[in-house]
Amino acid sequence: MDGPIRLVRSDDIPGLENLGPIHEWSEGRAYLMLDRITVHGIEGAIFTYNNPPVHQMGNPALDAYLAGFEKLSSLGALSFLVLYGACDPVHAGGDLKESLTRLEETLEKRRQLEAEGAAAEAIDALYGWGDARLEKGFALYRAVRESGLRTVAVCSGGMRFGGSAEVMLMADYLVGDSRGGMCFSESQIGLIPGWGGVGRAITKAGIDNARYMAMTCTMVGANDLAGAGIINKVVQIYRPFPKKQKTGDPDADKRAYLEALQENNDESGKRLLPAALELATSKNLSTLRLAGRRQLASDEETRAEVERRVNPMTFEGLWDQPLKDARNALQELGKPLAPQSIAKLEQLLAGVDTEDFDEAAFIKAESDADAELYRDPRFKQGILATLNQTVADFRNAE
């Protein structure tokens, strides 16, 4: 089987012995494998996720992870768990095309029910598809945090957006690929991180860094994430990501690109996976103390940027333009932020007690707040702008 599992099931990692699969799920080229392994005699397990080309974290993947944890909980006698995946250039969050389809169906049924004078409860129930997805994300957070195992996530490959970053953040320790990073992109769409991303960022990096990442949607590189306390170890990968060539033979170009991606998975993984296994089995772990963590931006800088970008009128004359045409203006202004998202984040963060932070309670509130945003009519504007690569117009409510 191609992708990252090939390395996990090879003999190319010194000290790693694969004892065989515990759980397997596949759908087309996507898969999630849970294997039992030993590292220098210490027994643990590894999840390997692959969903090319951009490794979206959709409902099937959440179901597969949760089913894997059910199998894991019955084994016992394990010491660690590694979350691993492809070393490809991009790792996306949820499937926005699927969300748009579900949302359009929901809005049509909502108009019908409202015309019929239906009760508010019946209308609210139409958004159950979004609630179910958020509940699965929260269930996965609980499964990781309550596993009783030392958990290590490998942030392999390039930039991780939304849910693909949040799943990694659920782990105790993170290994970063120097070519990659994280971006909480939800506030540009009309949502907030709904699977615990903000809560875990507060725990690992402090409230100011969490606010900066969630409110500005900045793409933060691995080395900066390490300085902030989110990533525990950065592995320097010097090979560039493969690029698809255009030789005039599309089929040959595709085959060559897939071969290059596989080589990148194998060779990059040979550096990343051992670093994770070392963290998973080490008896001497050190992490950054909160006082020593670097602040990614001052509170004043974050608030000034958000104030500028959250006002839809900042982008007057740019609304609905293709991003490529508005590139020069957006380099100065930044992309629009959804006012409803920023308002929810402000509300959530205002209630944080930094002296006695209850992470699980905050993350549940984070998920509930995200569920409310699914119901905001401006959500559709954010999805369309993201899919169409245009400048979002958050003035509109229809």
C-alpha positions as CSV (number, residue, x, y, z in Angstrom):
1,M,0.0,0.0,0.0
2,D,1.3,3.5,-0.9
3,G,1.7,6.5,1.3
4,P,3.1,6.8,4.8
5,I,2.0,3.3,5.9
6,R,4.7,1.8,3.7
7,L,7.4,3.2,5.9
8,V,5.5,2.2,9.1
9,R,5.3,-1.4,7.9
10,S,8.9,-1.6,6.6
11,D,12.1,-2.5,8.3
12,D,13.6,0.9,7.6
13,I,13.3,2.5,11.1
14,P,15.9,1.2,13.5
15,G,14.5,-0.3,16.7
16,L,10.9,-0.3,15.3
17,E,9.2,-3.7,15.1
18,N,5.7,-3.8,13.6
19,L,3.5,-6.5,15.3
20,G,0.7,-6.1,12.8
21,P,-2.6,-4.2,12.4
22,I,-5.1,-3.6,15.2
23,H,-7.6,-1.7,13.1
24,E,-7.9,-0.8,9.4
25,W,-10.2,1.5,7.4
26,S,-9.9,2.5,3.8
27,E,-12.1,4.3,1.2
28,G,-10.5,4.7,-2.2
29,R,-7.0,6.1,-1.7
30,A,-7.8,7.3,1.9
31,Y,-7.0,5.0,4.8
32,L,-6.5,5.0,8.6
33,M,-4.3,2.2,10.0
34,L,-3.7,1.4,13.6
35,D,-0.7,-0.9,14.1
36,R,0.8,-2.4,17.3
37,I,4.5,-1.8,17.5
38,T,7.5,-2.1,19.8
39,V,10.4,0.4,19.9
40,H,13.5,-1.1,21.5
41,G,11.2,-3.5,23.4
42,I,8.7,-0.9,24.6
43,E,5.2,-1.6,23.3
44,G,2.8,0.9,21.9
45,A,0.6,1.7,18.8
46,I,0.6,4.0,15.8
47,F,-2.2,5.6,13.9
48,T,-1.3,6.3,10.2
49,Y,-3.7,8.5,8.3
50,N,-3.6,9.2,4.5
51,N,-6.2,11.0,2.4
52,P,-4.6,12.5,-0.7
53,P,-4.3,14.9,-2.2
54,V,-4.9,17.3,0.8
55,H,-5.7,14.9,3.6
56,Q,-9.0,16.4,4.7
57,M,-10.4,15.4,8.0
58,G,-13.9,14.4,7.1
59,N,-16.6,12.4,8.9
60,P,-15.2,9.0,7.7
61,A,-11.8,9.7,9.2
62,L,-13.3,10.7,12.5
63,D,-15.4,7.5,12.6
64,A,-12.3,5.5,11.7
65,Y,-10.2,7.1,14.5
66,L,-13.0,6.5,17.1
67,A,-13.4,2.9,16.0
68,G,-9.6,2.5,16.3
69,F,-9.7,3.9,19.9
70,E,-12.4,1.3,20.8
71,K,-10.0,-1.4,19.7
72,L,-7.1,0.2,21.4
73,S,-8.9,0.5,24.8
74,S,-9.4,-3.3,24.9
75,L,-5.7,-4.1,24.5
76,G,-4.0,-2.8,27.6
77,A,-0.2,-3.2,28.3
78,L,0.7,-0.3,25.9
79,S,2.9,2.6,26.8
80,F,2.5,5.1,24.0
81,L,0.6,6.1,21.0
82,V,1.9,8.0,17.9
83,L,-0.3,9.9,15.4
84,Y,1.3,9.9,12.0
85,G,0.4,10.7,8.4
86,A,1.6,11.8,5.0
87,C,4.5,14.1,4.5
88,D,2.7,15.8,1.6
89,P,2.6,19.6,1.0
90,V,-0.9,20.5,2.3
91,H,-3.2,19.1,5.1
92,A,-6.7,20.6,5.1
93,G,-9.4,20.7,7.6
94,G,-13.0,19.5,6.8
95,D,-14.4,19.0,3.4
96,L,-15.9,22.4,2.5
97,K,-17.6,21.1,-0.6
98,E,-19.5,18.6,1.5
99,S,-20.4,21.3,4.0
100,L,-21.7,23.6,1.3
101,T,-23.9,20.9,-0.1
102,R,-25.3,20.1,3.3
103,L,-25.7,23.7,4.2
104,E,-27.6,24.5,1.0
105,E,-29.9,21.6,1.6
106,T,-30.5,22.8,5.1
107,L,-31.2,26.4,4.1
108,E,-33.8,25.2,1.5
109,K,-35.5,23.1,4.1
110,R,-35.3,25.9,6.6
111,R,-37.1,28.3,4.2
112,Q,-39.8,25.7,3.7
113,L,-40.3,25.1,7.5
114,E,-40.3,28.8,8.2
115,A,-43.0,29.4,5.6
116,E,-45.0,26.6,7.2
117,G,-44.6,28.2,10.7
118,A,-42.6,25.3,12.1
119,A,-41.3,25.4,15.7
120,A,-37.9,26.8,16.4
121,E,-36.8,23.3,17.6
122,A,-37.6,21.7,14.2
123,I,-35.6,24.4,12.4
124,D,-32.7,24.0,14.7
125,A,-32.6,20.2,14.2
126,L,-31.8,20.8,10.5
127,Y,-28.3,21.6,11.6
128,G,-27.8,18.2,13.2
129,W,-25.2,17.2,10.6
130,G,-22.9,19.9,11.9
131,D,-23.6,19.1,15.5
132,A,-22.8,15.4,14.9
133,R,-19.4,16.3,13.3
134,L,-18.5,18.5,16.2
135,E,-19.5,15.8,18.7
136,K,-17.2,13.3,16.9
137,G,-14.3,15.8,17.1
138,F,-14.9,16.3,20.9
139,A,-15.2,12.5,21.3
140,L,-11.8,12.1,19.6
141,Y,-10.3,14.7,21.9
142,R,-11.5,12.9,24.9
143,A,-10.3,9.5,23.5
144,V,-6.8,10.9,23.0
145,R,-6.6,12.8,26.3
146,E,-8.1,9.9,28.4
147,S,-6.2,7.1,26.7
148,G,-3.7,6.8,29.6
149,L,-0.9,6.6,27.0
150,R,1.9,9.0,26.3
151,T,0.7,10.5,22.9
152,V,3.0,12.0,20.3
153,A,1.8,13.5,17.1
154,V,4.0,13.9,14.0
155,C,3.1,17.1,12.1
156,S,4.7,15.8,8.9
157,G,4.6,17.6,5.6
158,G,3.5,21.2,4.9
159,M,1.0,23.6,6.4
160,R,-1.9,22.1,8.4
161,F,-5.2,23.9,8.3
162,G,-8.1,23.7,10.7
163,G,-9.0,20.1,11.8
164,S,-5.8,18.6,10.5
165,A,-3.9,20.8,13.0
166,E,-6.4,20.3,15.8
167,V,-6.1,16.5,15.7
168,M,-2.3,16.8,16.1
169,L,-2.8,19.3,19.0
170,M,-4.7,16.7,21.0
171,A,-1.4,14.8,21.7
172,D,0.9,15.4,24.6
173,Y,3.9,16.1,22.5
174,L,4.3,17.3,18.9
175,V,7.1,16.7,16.4
176,G,7.2,19.3,13.6
177,D,8.5,19.1,10.0
178,S,10.6,22.3,9.4
179,R,8.8,22.8,6.1
180,G,5.4,22.9,7.7
181,G,3.3,24.7,10.3
182,M,-0.3,25.3,11.5
183,C,-3.1,27.7,10.6
184,F,-6.4,28.1,12.4
185,S,-8.2,29.2,9.3
186,E,-11.8,29.0,10.6
187,S,-12.3,32.7,11.3
188,Q,-11.9,33.4,7.6
189,I,-14.8,31.1,6.9
190,G,-17.3,31.9,9.6
191,L,-16.4,29.3,12.2
192,I,-13.9,28.8,15.0
193,P,-11.8,25.8,15.7
194,G,-14.4,23.3,16.9
195,W,-12.2,20.3,17.9
196,G,-10.3,21.8,20.8
197,G,-7.7,23.7,18.9
198,V,-8.0,26.9,20.9
199,G,-8.2,25.1,24.2
200,R,-5.1,23.0,23.5
201,A,-3.2,26.1,22.2
202,I,-4.0,27.8,25.5
203,T,-2.6,24.9,27.5
204,K,0.5,24.6,25.4
205,A,1.3,28.2,24.4
206,G,-0.7,30.5,26.6
207,I,-3.8,32.6,25.9
208,D,-2.1,35.4,24.0
209,N,-0.6,33.0,21.4
210,A,-3.9,31.1,21.2
211,R,-5.8,34.4,20.6
212,Y,-3.3,35.4,17.9
213,M,-3.6,32.1,16.0
214,A,-7.3,31.8,16.2
215,M,-8.3,35.4,15.5
216,T,-5.8,36.3,12.8
217,C,-5.7,32.9,11.0
218,T,-1.9,33.4,10.5
219,M,0.1,30.6,9.0
220,V,2.6,29.9,11.7
221,G,5.8,27.9,10.8
222,A,7.1,25.0,12.7
223,N,10.0,26.9,14.3
224,D,7.8,29.7,15.6
225,L,5.3,27.1,16.9
226,A,8.2,25.5,18.8
227,G,9.2,28.9,20.2
228,A,5.6,29.4,21.4
229,G,5.5,26.0,23.1
230,I,3.2,24.1,20.7
231,I,5.7,21.9,19.0
232,N,8.2,20.1,21.2
233,K,10.8,19.2,18.6
234,V,11.4,20.4,15.0
235,V,13.1,18.1,12.6
236,Q,15.0,19.8,9.8
237,I,13.9,18.4,6.4
238,Y,16.0,19.9,3.6
239,R,14.4,18.3,0.6
240,P,11.8,20.5,-1.1
241,F,8.3,19.3,-1.7
242,P,7.7,17.6,-5.1
243,K,6.1,19.7,-7.8
244,K,4.1,18.3,-10.7
245,Q,5.8,18.9,-14.0
246,K,4.1,19.8,-17.3
247,T,5.9,17.8,-20.1
248,G,2.9,17.6,-22.4
249,D,2.1,14.1,-21.2
250,P,-0.4,14.5,-18.3
251,D,-0.6,10.8,-17.5
252,A,3.2,10.5,-17.3
253,D,3.4,13.7,-15.3
254,K,0.9,12.4,-12.8
255,R,2.7,9.1,-12.4
256,A,6.0,10.9,-11.9
257,Y,4.4,13.2,-9.3
258,L,3.0,10.3,-7.3
259,E,6.3,8.6,-7.3
260,A,8.0,11.8,-6.1
261,L,5.4,12.1,-3.3
262,Q,6.0,8.5,-2.2
263,E,9.8,9.1,-2.2
264,N,9.2,12.2,-0.1
265,N,7.0,10.2,2.3
266,D,9.7,7.5,2.7
267,E,12.7,9.7,3.0
268,S,11.1,12.5,5.1
269,G,9.5,9.9,7.3
270,K,12.9,8.3,8.1
271,R,13.8,11.5,9.9
272,L,10.4,12.4,11.4
273,L,9.2,9.1,12.7
274,P,12.3,8.2,14.7
275,A,12.1,11.6,16.4
276,A,8.5,10.9,17.5
277,L,9.4,7.4,18.7
278,E,12.2,8.8,20.8
279,L,9.8,11.2,22.5
280,A,7.3,8.4,22.9
281,T,9.8,6.1,24.7
282,S,12.2,8.5,26.4
283,K,12.5,8.6,30.2
284,N,13.8,12.1,30.2
285,L,11.4,14.6,28.7
286,S,11.7,18.4,29.0
287,T,9.2,20.9,27.7
288,L,9.1,24.7,27.6
289,R,7.8,26.4,30.7
290,L,5.0,28.9,30.1
291,A,7.2,31.8,31.3
292,G,9.8,30.9,28.7
293,R,7.5,30.7,25.7
294,R,7.8,33.3,23.0
295,Q,4.8,35.4,22.3
296,L,4.0,35.4,18.6
297,A,2.5,38.9,18.6
298,S,1.7,41.4,21.3
299,D,-1.8,41.7,22.5
300,E,-1.9,45.3,21.0
301,E,-0.7,44.0,17.6
302,T,-3.3,41.2,17.5
303,R,-6.2,43.5,18.5
304,A,-5.2,46.1,15.9
305,E,-5.0,43.6,13.1
306,V,-8.3,42.0,14.1
307,E,-10.1,45.4,14.3
308,R,-9.0,46.2,10.8
309,R,-9.8,42.9,9.2
310,V,-13.1,42.2,11.0
311,N,-14.7,45.4,9.6
312,P,-16.3,44.4,6.2
313,M,-16.0,48.0,5.0
314,T,-12.2,47.7,5.1
315,F,-12.6,45.6,1.9
316,E,-14.9,47.9,0.1
317,G,-14.3,47.6,-3.6
318,L,-12.6,44.2,-3.2
319,W,-15.7,42.1,-2.3
320,D,-16.0,39.0,-4.5
321,Q,-12.9,39.7,-6.5
322,P,-10.6,36.7,-7.2
323,L,-7.9,36.6,-4.6
324,K,-5.2,36.7,-7.4
325,D,-6.6,40.0,-8.6
326,A,-6.7,41.5,-5.1
327,R,-3.4,40.1,-4.1
328,N,-1.6,43.4,-3.7
329,A,-4.3,45.0,-1.6
330,L,-4.6,41.9,0.6
331,Q,-0.9,41.8,1.3
332,E,-1.4,45.1,3.1
333,L,-4.9,44.5,4.6
334,G,-5.0,40.7,5.2
335,K,-8.0,38.6,4.3
336,P,-11.5,39.5,5.8
337,L,-12.4,37.9,9.1
338,A,-15.9,36.8,9.8
339,P,-17.4,39.2,12.5
340,Q,-19.4,36.3,14.0
341,S,-16.3,34.2,14.5
342,I,-14.4,37.0,16.2
343,A,-17.3,37.8,18.5
344,K,-17.5,34.1,19.6
345,L,-13.8,33.9,20.2
346,E,-13.9,37.2,22.2
347,Q,-16.7,35.7,24.3
348,L,-14.9,32.4,24.9
349,L,-11.5,33.9,25.8
350,A,-13.0,36.5,28.1
351,G,-14.1,33.7,30.4
352,V,-10.7,32.0,30.7
353,D,-9.2,31.7,34.1
354,T,-5.5,31.4,33.4
355,E,-4.7,30.4,37.0
356,D,-7.1,27.5,37.0
357,F,-7.7,26.6,33.4
358,D,-10.2,23.8,32.8
359,E,-9.2,22.6,29.4
360,A,-12.0,20.0,28.9
361,A,-14.7,22.4,29.9
362,F,-13.3,25.2,27.7
363,I,-13.1,22.8,24.7
364,K,-16.7,21.7,25.2
365,A,-17.7,25.4,25.2
366,E,-15.6,25.9,22.1
367,S,-17.4,23.1,20.3
368,D,-20.8,24.4,21.3
369,A,-19.9,27.9,20.1
370,D,-18.8,26.5,16.8
371,A,-22.2,24.7,16.5
372,E,-23.9,28.1,16.8
373,L,-21.8,29.5,14.0
374,Y,-23.0,26.8,11.6
375,R,-26.4,28.4,12.0
376,D,-25.3,31.9,11.1
377,P,-26.4,32.9,7.6
378,R,-23.0,34.4,6.9
379,F,-21.4,31.0,7.1
380,K,-22.4,30.3,3.5
381,Q,-20.6,33.5,2.4
382,G,-17.4,32.3,4.0
383,I,-17.6,28.8,2.4
384,L,-18.3,30.2,-1.1
385,A,-15.4,32.7,-0.9
386,T,-13.0,30.0,0.3
387,L,-14.0,27.5,-2.4
388,N,-14.1,30.1,-5.2
389,Q,-10.9,31.8,-3.9
390,T,-12.5,35.2,-3.8
391,V,-12.6,38.1,-1.2
392,A,-15.3,37.3,1.3
393,D,-18.2,39.7,1.8
394,F,-19.4,39.3,5.3
395,R,-22.0,42.1,5.0
396,N,-24.4,39.8,3.4
397,A,-26.7,37.6,5.4
398,E,-28.3,35.6,2.6
